[in-house]
Amino acid sequence: MSRCLVAAVVLTLGACATSRPPPAGQPTTPASVEARRDALKALLAEHWDYVLAQSPEYASILGDKRFNDRSSDLSAAAVAARVARTRDYLARFEAIDASGLPEQEALTQALMVRELRRSLDEARFEDWKMPVNQMEGIHLQAARLPSILSFRTVKDYDDYLARMRSLPRQFADVEANMRLGVEAGLVPPRFLLEKVAAQAEAIGTESPEQSPFAAPLAKMPEDTTAAERERIRKAWLAVIRDDVLPAYRAFARFVREEYAPRGRAEPGLWALPDGAARYASRARRFTTTQLAPAEIHEMGLREVARIEAEMVAVAQRAGFPDLASFRAALAKDPRLKPTSREQILEIYRGYLDGISPELPRLFGRLPKAGFVVVPVEQFREKAAAAAQYMPPAPDGSRPGRIEVNTGDFAQRSTLAMESTAYHEGVPGHHLQGSIQQEIPGLPPQRRLWLWYNAYGEGWALYAERLGEEVGRYKDPASYYGHLQDEMLRAMRLVVDTGLHEKRWTRDQVVQFFRDHSSIDEVEVQAETDRYIAWPGQALAYKVGELKIRELRERARKALGPTFDVRQFHDQVLGAGALPLDVLEARIDAWVAAQGGARPTKS
């Protein structure tokens, strides 16, 4: 990167970056630069150890087993302590003068200040008092963890035994936080909490042997002795029977009998204390922009109209007089209905195998990490999206995972599976996330921790369109499904802001889906509940994708015949996840360094 990027980033971050320059007339000496570099490096290392110690499950997911027998402290006291510690870290990162530092180190300091400040700004909303919904929470995260971790030694099994013994304490802390939420008027919608109770009850009533917590017992390392196998098996099943499952049943009972009846009636965030400010803050966080919800809503309406016009053209080329008749024909086409769970997985694998040889046409750099396509766990599939992605372990112990929802397979359509495969796999999340992990010289905070939804989800949506550029979507129905997936992200801008800013009802959201897409009904219902549970998150996709497309077009115009899409993509991906304004500064600096005219911003 050129040095003009550093200046652009400092200008872009504005008030977020408060590093103090040296006094006037006092030059920055090499020694002082080295001392400040060392101070930043030491502070980053200390902060990273703190992050992992506070989130030991996350450390284990990353392959760092130093905290393998520990569990996160979810108590209100721990939350307050973390806020205080964040305030301390912010002051210490701000105190490091970034002037004269190498470009990436100056950027790291600015990003850390920005992220810590955002965290403190949002602490006032006390989201920790609403810690569960049908998409996330201790009841789902704990049950997923055994399938994500690597169990390679006897110690790994003994460490996890300690974690399972601490699960009742974690549930108790979460319940206490939920009661505090009730007192503060911070409660999710009742109908979503009824889903939470059902999820917890389903897990809690499994037999110990069939519980997701017992899954690692089926694949113990080959060098484990028979005696150790038997000891581990007995100990695990006893803890699952006596500690884990009773904790789930008690939690389900608490949610069903005490908590859900106090759930709010309205789906929108506007119904909570400081609802408007709360939602505006989430919109800023997830889009990394200053766009107001009303602006985002109008952006969504424009995109819906544009994509719908493309869909009409596809229908007419297929010989249909209008979009409604085309959609009706697609809904009745038996070729578009999967016949089994396994067939869905094979469809995804086929598309990913097909596009992989084309990637060198689009990228100069490709990831080393591989991926697998696996089904979503059955205890999550009713509320889960069509697919999602889990990054690989940085130590190579686990590949990336494209997790596909195969539930209710007979009610699903294969229409959008090609574009979804590219979104979650390559050239989408897996390619971007793996490259980010593999960038040399970046601290772990930037390789593994800092995540900007507008960048990551915007890239994955942009990646769906790249399939067109390398000749994919050969089946017209699949191309229509690609447009439908883009339409979904455009509709999200409308319905998310509709729910949380314009006070739409749930029925209004469902009807908007039905009026503007042919998305499966099972997905319509799950998506609608997702936006209610995760306010603002769905705004990231389209906002980010539109920005990346804008930057590409500006670079193409500025560079003319020397523009190389592979170089552009390598620049977009080459510094890891970035806020959209920082990404814009990076691309502008790259264009200028290539000898192009400074891009004209539209």
C-alpha positions in Angstrom: 0.0 0.0 0.0 1.1 3.6 -0.6 1.6 6.1 2.1 -1.3 8.2 0.9 -3.5 5.5 2.3 -2.4 6.3 5.8 -3.4 9.9 5.4 -6.7 8.9 3.8 -7.5 6.5 6.7 -6.6 9.2 9.4 -8.8 11.6 7.5 -11.6 9.1 7.1 -11.7 8.0 10.7 -11.9 11.6 11.8 -12.9 11.9 15.5 -12.5 8.2 16.0 -8.7 8.4 15.8 -7.4 10.6 18.5 -3.6 9.9 18.4 -1.6 12.9 19.4 1.1 14.2 17.0 4.6 15.2 18.3 4.9 18.8 19.5 5.6 21.3 16.7 9.3 21.5 15.8 10.1 18.1 17.4 10.9 15.6 14.6 9.9 12.0 14.9 13.1 10.1 15.4 13.6 6.5 14.3 14.1 5.5 18.0 10.8 7.1 19.0 9.0 5.4 16.1 10.4 2.0 17.2 9.5 2.6 20.8 5.9 3.4 19.8 5.8 0.3 17.5 6.9 -1.8 20.3 4.3 -0.3 22.6 1.6 -1.0 20.1 2.7 -4.5 19.6 2.8 -5.2 23.3 -0.6 -3.6 23.9 -2.1 -5.7 21.0 -0.6 -8.9 22.5 -2.0 -8.1 26.0 -5.4 -7.2 24.6 -5.6 -10.4 22.5 -4.8 -12.5 25.6 -7.5 -10.7 27.4 -10.0 -11.3 24.6 -9.3 -15.1 24.6 -9.3 -15.3 28.4 -12.7 -13.6 28.5 -14.0 -15.8 25.7 -12.4 -19.2 26.3 -14.9 -21.0 24.0 -13.8 -18.7 21.2 -10.2 -19.4 21.9 -10.9 -23.1 21.6 -12.6 -22.6 18.3 -9.5 -20.8 17.1 -7.4 -23.8 18.1 -5.8 -22.0 21.2 -6.3 -24.5 24.0 -4.8 -22.5 26.9 -8.3 -21.9 28.3 -9.8 -25.2 27.2 -11.3 -26.1 30.6 -12.8 -22.7 31.2 -16.2 -21.2 30.3 -17.2 -17.6 29.8 -18.4 -15.6 32.8 -21.8 -14.4 31.7 -22.8 -12.6 35.0 -23.8 -9.0 35.2 -20.7 -8.3 37.3 -18.5 -9.7 34.5 -20.3 -7.5 32.0 -19.6 -4.4 34.1 -15.9 -5.4 34.5 -15.5 -5.9 30.8 -17.0 -2.4 30.1 -14.5 -0.9 32.5 -11.6 -2.9 30.9 -12.7 -1.7 27.5 -12.6 1.9 28.7 -9.1 1.3 29.9 -7.9 -0.3 26.6 -9.5 2.6 24.7 -7.5 5.1 26.6 -4.3 3.2 26.1 -4.7 2.7 22.4 -5.6 6.4 22.0 -2.4 7.3 23.9 -0.2 5.7 21.2 0.9 8.3 18.7 0.5 6.6 15.3 2.3 9.2 13.3 5.3 7.8 11.4 4.3 4.2 12.0 4.2 1.7 9.1 0.9 2.0 7.2 -0.7 -1.2 8.5 0.3 -0.6 12.1 -1.2 3.0 11.9 -4.4 1.5 10.5 -4.5 -1.2 13.2 -4.2 1.5 15.9 -7.0 3.5 14.3 -9.3 0.5 13.9 -8.8 -0.6 17.5 -9.7 2.9 18.7 -12.7 2.9 16.5 -13.9 -0.5 17.6 -13.4 0.1 21.3 -15.2 3.4 21.1 -18.1 1.9 19.3 -18.4 -0.8 22.0 -18.5 1.8 24.7 -21.0 3.9 22.9 -23.3 1.0 22.6 -22.9 -0.2 26.1 -25.6 2.2 27.3 -28.2 0.0 25.5 -27.5 -3.0 27.7 -28.2 -5.6 25.1 -26.8 -8.2 27.4 -30.1 -8.1 29.3 -31.8 -9.6 26.2 -29.3 -12.5 25.7 -31.4 -15.1 23.9 -33.6 -15.5 20.8 -34.4 -18.2 18.4 -31.1 -17.5 16.4 -28.6 -17.2 19.2 -28.0 -17.6 22.9 -26.4 -20.0 25.4 -28.9 -22.7 24.7 -27.8 -22.9 21.0 -24.2 -21.9 21.3 -23.4 -24.5 24.0 -25.0 -27.3 21.9 -23.1 -26.3 18.8 -19.7 -26.1 20.4 -18.9 -29.9 20.6 -19.3 -30.2 16.8 -17.0 -27.3 16.1 -14.0 -28.1 18.4 -11.2 -30.6 17.7 -10.9 -33.5 20.2 -7.4 -34.9 19.6 -6.2 -35.9 23.1 -7.5 -37.3 26.4 -6.9 -33.9 27.9 -9.3 -32.3 25.3 -12.1 -34.6 26.5 -11.3 -33.9 30.2 -11.2 -30.2 29.6 -14.6 -30.3 27.9 -16.0 -32.3 30.8 -15.1 -29.3 33.1 -16.9 -27.0 30.6 -20.1 -29.1 30.7 -20.0 -29.0 34.5 -20.0 -25.2 34.4 -23.0 -25.0 32.1 -25.6 -24.9 34.9 -23.8 -21.8 36.3 -23.9 -20.1 32.9 -27.6 -20.8 32.5 -28.2 -19.4 36.0 -26.3 -16.2 35.1 -28.2 -15.8 31.8 -31.5 -16.2 33.6 -30.5 -13.6 36.1 -29.6 -11.2 33.3 -33.0 -11.9 31.6 -34.8 -11.0 34.9 -32.8 -7.7 34.9 -34.0 -7.2 31.4 -37.7 -7.6 32.4 -37.2 -5.0 35.2 -35.7 -2.6 32.6 -38.4 -3.2 29.9 -35.8 -5.0 27.7 -37.5 -8.2 26.5 -37.7 -9.8 23.0 -41.1 -10.5 21.4 -43.1 -13.2 23.2 -43.6 -15.4 20.1 -39.9 -15.6 19.5 -39.3 -16.6 23.2 -41.8 -19.4 22.8 -39.5 -20.7 20.0 -36.5 -20.5 22.4 -38.4 -22.6 25.0 -39.1 -25.2 22.4 -35.5 -25.3 21.3 -34.2 -25.7 24.8 -36.8 -28.3 25.6 -35.9 -30.4 22.5 -32.3 -30.5 23.5 -33.0 -31.1 27.2 -35.2 -34.1 26.5 -32.8 -36.0 24.3 -31.2 -39.1 25.8 -27.6 -38.5 27.0 -26.3 -40.7 24.2 -28.3 -38.9 21.5 -27.5 -35.4 22.8 -25.4 -33.1 20.6 -23.0 -32.9 23.6 -22.2 -36.6 23.2 -21.2 -36.4 19.5 -17.4 -36.3 20.2 -17.6 -39.6 21.9 -18.3 -41.3 18.5 -14.9 -40.2 17.1 -12.3 -40.6 19.8 -8.6 -40.5 18.7 -7.4 -43.9 17.6 -4.5 -43.9 20.1 -6.9 -43.6 23.1 -6.7 -46.7 25.2 -9.8 -48.8 25.8 -9.7 -48.0 29.5 -9.5 -44.3 28.8 -12.3 -44.5 26.3 -14.6 -46.2 28.8 -13.7 -43.7 31.6 -14.3 -40.7 29.3 -17.6 -42.2 28.0 -19.0 -42.8 31.5 -17.9 -39.5 32.8 -19.4 -37.6 29.9 -22.7 -39.4 29.8 -23.0 -38.9 33.6 -22.4 -35.1 33.3 -24.8 -34.8 30.3 -27.4 -36.7 32.3 -27.0 -35.0 35.7 -25.9 -31.5 34.8 -26.4 -30.5 31.2 -29.8 -31.9 30.3 -31.4 -30.8 33.6 -30.0 -27.3 33.1 -31.6 -27.2 29.6 -35.0 -28.4 31.0 -34.9 -25.9 33.8 -34.1 -23.1 31.3 -36.9 -24.2 29.0 -39.3 -24.1 31.9 -38.1 -20.7 33.0 -38.5 -19.2 29.5 -41.9 -20.9 28.9 -43.5 -20.1 32.3 -41.8 -17.0 33.6 -40.0 -15.1 30.8 -42.0 -15.6 27.6 -45.2 -14.4 29.2 -43.4 -11.1 29.8 -42.2 -10.8 26.2 -43.2 -7.7 24.3 -46.1 -7.8 21.9 -44.6 -5.6 19.2 -41.9 -7.0 16.9 -40.1 -3.8 16.3 -37.1 -2.4 18.2 -39.1 0.9 18.4 -41.1 -0.6 21.2 -38.1 -0.8 23.6 -36.7 2.1 25.7 -34.8 4.5 23.5 -36.0 2.4 20.6 -35.2 5.0 17.8 -31.7 5.6 19.1 -31.1 1.9 19.7 -32.0 1.1 16.1 -30.1 4.0 14.5 -27.1 2.9 16.5 -27.4 -0.7 15.1 -27.9 0.6 11.6 -24.6 2.6 11.9 -22.8 -0.4 13.3 -23.9 -3.0 10.7 -23.5 -0.7 7.7 -20.4 1.2 9.0 -22.1 4.3 7.5 -24.0 7.3 8.8 -27.0 6.4 6.8 -30.3 7.0 8.6 -32.9 4.2 8.6 -35.2 6.3 6.4 -32.5 6.6 3.8 -31.8 2.9 3.9 -35.5 2.2 3.4 -35.7 4.3 0.2 -32.5 2.7 -1.1 -34.1 -0.7 -0.6 -37.3 0.4 -2.5 -35.1 1.6 -5.4 -33.2 -1.7 -5.5 -36.4 -3.8 -5.3 -37.8 -1.9 -8.3 -34.6 -2.3 -10.3 -34.2 -6.1 -9.7 -37.9 -6.7 -10.3 -37.5 -5.2 -13.8 -34.6 -7.7 -14.4 -36.8 -10.5 -13.3 -39.6 -9.4 -15.6 -37.1 -9.5 -18.5 -36.1 -13.1 -17.5 -39.7 -14.2 -17.4 -40.4 -12.7 -20.8 -37.4 -14.4 -22.4 -38.7 -17.6 -21.0 -42.0 -17.1 -22.9 -44.2 -15.9 -20.0 -46.4 -12.8 -20.3 -45.6 -11.5 -16.8 -43.6 -12.3 -13.6 -46.5 -13.7 -11.7 -47.1 -16.5 -14.3 -43.4 -17.3 -14.4 -43.2 -17.6 -10.6 -46.3 -19.8 -10.6 -44.7 -22.1 -13.1 -41.4 -22.3 -11.1 -43.3 -23.1 -8.0 -44.9 -26.1 -9.7 -41.8 -27.4 -11.5 -40.9 -30.7 -9.9 -37.3 -30.4 -11.1 -36.8 -27.6 -8.6 -37.9 -29.6 -5.6 -35.1 -31.6 -3.7 -36.0 -35.2 -2.9 -33.7 -35.7 0.1 -31.5 -33.9 2.6 -28.4 -35.4 1.0 -29.4 -34.2 -2.5 -29.4 -30.6 -1.2 -25.8 -31.1 0.1 -24.7 -32.6 -3.2 -26.2 -29.6 -5.1 -24.1 -27.2 -3.1 -21.0 -29.3 -3.5 -21.6 -29.5 -7.3 -21.8 -25.7 -7.7 -18.7 -25.1 -5.6 -16.7 -27.7 -7.5 -17.8 -26.1 -10.7 -16.8 -22.6 -9.9 -13.5 -23.3 -8.2 -11.4 -23.8 -11.4 -12.6 -20.3 -12.6 -11.3 -18.4 -9.6 -7.9 -17.6 -11.0 -9.7 -15.5 -13.6 -10.9 -13.3 -10.8 -8.2 -13.3 -8.2 -4.4 -13.1 -8.0 -4.4 -14.5 -4.5 -6.4 -17.6 -3.4 -6.8 -19.0 0.1 -4.9 -22.1 1.2 -7.6 -23.4 3.6 -10.2 -25.8 2.4 -13.9 -26.2 3.3 -16.6 -28.8 3.7 -20.3 -28.7 3.1 -22.3 -30.1 6.1 -25.9 -30.0 7.3 -27.1 -27.6 9.9 -27.8 -29.4 13.2 -31.4 -30.5 13.4 -32.0 -28.8 16.7 -31.3 -25.4 14.9 -32.8 -26.0 11.4 -36.3 -24.6 12.0 -35.0 -21.1 12.8 -31.7 -21.2 10.8 -31.2 -19.5 7.4 -30.8 -21.5 4.2 -27.1 -21.7 4.8 -24.3 -20.1 6.8 -20.5 -20.2 7.1 -18.1 -21.1 9.8 -14.5 -20.0 9.2 -11.6 -22.6 9.4 -9.5 -22.9 12.5 -6.3 -20.8 12.0 -4.1 -23.7 13.0 -5.5 -25.9 10.2 -7.2 -28.3 12.6 -10.7 -27.7 11.1 -11.6 -26.6 7.5 -14.2 -23.9 6.8 -17.8 -25.2 7.1 -20.6 -24.3 4.8 -23.6 -25.3 6.9 -26.7 -26.0 4.8 -30.2 -26.2 6.1 -31.7 -29.4 4.9 -34.8 -29.4 7.1 -38.2 -29.5 5.4 -36.4 -30.4 2.2 -39.7 -31.2 0.4 -40.9 -27.7 1.0 -37.7 -26.1 -0.3 -36.7 -25.0 -3.8 -33.3 -25.4 -5.5 -33.7 -22.1 -7.3 -31.3 -20.0 -5.2 -28.9 -22.8 -4.2 -26.3 -21.9 -6.8 -26.0 -18.2 -5.7 -26.2 -19.2 -2.0 -23.3 -21.7 -2.6 -21.2 -18.9 -4.0 -22.2 -16.5 -1.2 -21.2 -18.9 1.6 -18.3 -20.7 -0.1 -16.2 -19.4 -3.0 -15.8 -16.7 -4.1 -17.8 -15.5 -1.0 -17.3 -15.9 2.7 -14.8 -18.8 2.6 -12.5 -17.1 0.1 -12.6 -13.7 1.9 -12.4 -15.0 5.4 -9.6 -17.5 4.7 -7.5 -14.9 2.9 -8.0 -12.6 5.9 -6.7 -15.2 8.2 -3.7 -15.8 6.0 -2.5 -12.2 5.5 1.0 -12.1 6.9 2.0 -9.4 9.4 -1.5 -8.5 10.7 -2.2 -8.9 14.4 -4.8 -11.5 15.4 -7.3 -8.7 16.1 -7.5 -7.9 12.4 -7.1 -11.5 11.2 -9.6 -13.1 13.6 -11.6 -10.6 15.7 -12.5 -7.3 13.9 -15.5 -8.0 11.7 -17.6 -5.5 9.8 -20.8 -6.9 8.5 -21.2 -4.5 5.6 -17.7 -5.5 4.3 -18.0 -9.3 4.9 -21.7 -9.7 3.9 -21.4 -7.1 1.2 -18.5 -9.0 -0.3 -20.4 -12.3 -0.2 -23.3 -10.7 -2.0 -21.0 -9.2 -4.5 -19.4 -12.6 -5.0 -22.7 -14.1 -6.1 -22.6 -11.7 -9.1 -19.1 -12.9 -10.0 -20.6 -16.2 -11.0 -22.1 -14.4 -14.0 -18.7 -13.1 -15.0 -17.2 -16.6 -15.3 -20.2 -18.2 -17.1 -22.1 -19.8 -14.3 -25.9 -19.8 -13.8 -26.2 -21.8 -17.0 -29.8 -22.8 -16.1 -32.2 -19.9 -16.6 -34.0 -21.0 -13.4 -30.8 -20.8 -11.5 -30.1 -17.4 -12.9 -33.6 -16.3 -11.8 -32.7 -17.8 -8.4 -29.6 -15.6 -8.4 -31.8 -12.5 -9.0 -34.1 -13.7 -6.3 -31.2 -13.9 -3.8 -30.2 -10.3 -4.7 -33.9 -9.4 -4.4 -33.9 -10.9 -0.9 -31.1 -8.6 0.2 -32.8 -5.6 -1.3 -36.0 -6.4 0.4 -34.1 -6.7 3.7 -33.4 -3.0 3.5 -37.1 -2.3 3.2 -38.5 -4.8 5.8 -35.8 -4.4 8.5 -36.3 -0.6 8.5 -40.0 -1.2 8.1 -40.2 -3.3 11.3 -37.9 -1.3 13.5 -38.3 2.3 12.3 -41.6 2.4 10.5 -43.5 0.1 12.9 -44.5 -2.5 10.4 -46.3 -5.6 11.6 -44.9 -9.1 11.0 -47.8 -9.7 8.6 -46.7 -6.7 6.5 -43.2 -8.1 6.2 -44.5 -11.5 5.1 -46.8 -10.0 2.5 -43.9 -7.8 1.1 -41.9 -11.0 0.6 -44.8 -12.7 -1.2 -45.5 -9.7 -3.4 -41.9 -9.3 -4.5 -40.3 -12.7 -4.6 -41.0 -16.5 -5.0 -38.9 -17.4 -1.9 -40.0 -20.6 -0.3 -42.7 -20.0 2.4 -40.6 -21.9 5.0 -37.7 -19.4 4.3 -40.1 -16.4 4.3 -41.2 -17.3 7.8 -37.7 -17.9 9.1 -36.3 -14.8 7.5 -39.0 -12.6 8.9 -38.3 -13.9 12.4 -34.6 -13.4 11.9 -35.0 -9.7 11.2 -37.1 -9.3 14.4 -34.4 -11.1 16.4 -31.4 -9.4 14.8 -32.4 -5.8 14.2 -30.1 -4.0 11.7 -27.9 -7.0 10.8 -29.8 -7.6 7.5 -28.9 -4.0 6.3 -25.3 -4.9 5.9 -25.6 -7.0 2.7 -26.9 -4.6 0.1 -25.3 -1.5 1.6 -21.9 -3.3 1.4 -22.4 -4.8 -2.0 -23.5 -1.5 -3.5 -20.4 0.2 -2.2 -18.0 -2.5 -3.6 -19.7 -2.3 -7.0 -19.4 1.5 -6.8 -15.7 1.3 -6.0 -15.1 -1.1 -8.8 -16.8 1.1 -11.4 -14.9 4.2 -10.2 -11.6 2.3 -10.4 -12.5 1.0 -13.8 -13.2 4.5 -15.2 -10.1 6.0 -13.6 -7.7 3.3 -14.8 -9.2 2.7 -18.2 -7.5 -0.1 -20.2 -5.1 -0.8 -17.4 -7.8 -1.8 -15.0 -7.4 -5.5 -13.9 -10.3 -7.0 -11.9 -7.9 -9.4 -10.2 -5.8 -6.6 -8.8 -9.0 -4.8 -7.7 -10.2 -7.9 -5.9 -6.8 -8.4 -4.3 -6.9 -4.8 -3.0 -10.5 -5.2 -1.6 -9.4 -8.4 0.2 -5.8 -7.6 1.0 -6.1 -5.8 4.3 -8.9 -8.0 5.9 -12.3 -6.7 6.9 -12.6 -2.9 6.9 -15.3 -0.3 7.5 -16.7 0.8 4.2 -15.3 4.3 4.5 -11.8 2.9 5.2 -12.2 0.5 2.3 -13.1 3.4 0.1 -9.9 5.3 1.1 -7.9 2.2 0.4 -9.2 1.7 -3.1 -8.8 5.5 -3.9 -5.2 5.3 -2.7 -4.6 2.2 -4.9 -6.0 3.8 -8.0 -3.9 6.9 -7.4 -0.8 4.7 -6.9 -1.5 3.0 -10.3 -1.3 6.3 -12.0 -5.0 6.8 -12.5 -6.8 10.0 -11.9 -8.2 10.4 -8.4 -11.6 8.7 -8.7 -14.6 11.0 -8.8 -17.0 10.0 -6.1 -20.7 9.7 -7.2 
